[in-house]
Amino acid sequence: MTRLGRQERRGHRLTMPVARVSSRFQIVVPKTLRDKFGIKAGTRFLVTEKDGSIVCTPGPDDPISYLCGVFEDGPSMTQELLEERRRDLEHE
């Protein structure tokens, strides 16, 4: 028996939003979660797998702005390209 079943048998009331997959493999996000996370029609989700579960995370409205600066702390690609070009010119 699942853990949920044991808790229900003891008289505990659990409220957990449930979604069902349609024949077209669509899932309706429960209203309580849509309201909580500001999900509207057309919202894109990042769908990943973690520890045997499917994780749906609302994606950013503007992916370009969201990713801007993501490599800020890493090496400069511009600097790498300039150095590579300098080496190429030396060999010509």
N, C-alpha and C positions, 0 to 999 in steps of 0.2 A: 504494500500500500504506500502511496506517496506521502510525503510529509504534509502536504496540503490536506489530504484526506484525513490524517490523524487529527490535525487541528480542527477541522470542521466537525469531526465526531465528538470532540471534547466541548463543543458548544461555542468555540471562538468564531467570530464572524470576520472573515477576511474579504476585503474588496480589492480585487486586482483586475485592471482593465484587460479584456481579452479581445483579440482580433482573430478573424477567420480568413483563410486564404480562399479567394473565389476560384471558379473554374478557369478564369483568365490569369490566375496567379497574382491577383491584386489583393492588397491588405488595406482596410480602413483603419486609420489611427483613431482611437477613441477620443471623443470630444474633450474629456478632461485633460488629456495629454496635448491635444492640438492647442487648447487655450493656454496651457501652462508654458508651452514652448513657442507659441506664436506661429504655428504651422498653418499655412494657407494653401489653397489649391495651387498647384504648380511648384510647390517647395520641392527642391531636389534633396535627396538623401545620400549620404555616404554609407554604403552597406559593406560591412566587414564581418569577419568571423573572429571570435576571441574565446578561447577556452571552451570550445564546443557550442557556443551560442552565436546566434546572428545578432549583430549590433547595427541598428539604424540610427545615424546621427544626422540631424538636419545640416545640410551644406550651407556654405556662405551664399549670400545674395549675389555678391560680385567676386567670383573666384580669383580674378586677377588682382584686385585690391587686397584680398585676403592673403594671397601668397607673396605680395610685395614685401621684400625685406626678409624673407624666410632664410636666405643664405647669408644674411648680414654678418654673422660671426665667422663665416667660413672664408676660404681663400677667394680672392678677387678673380673672377673669370676674365675680366677685362685685362687685368695685369698679366695673367697667364698668357693670354692671346698676344699681347704686346711683346712680351719676352720671347714667345715662340716666333713671332714675325721678325724680331731683331736677330735671332739666331739664324733664321732662314736667309736674311739679307747678308749676314756675314759669310755664309757658305756659297753665295752666288758669285 
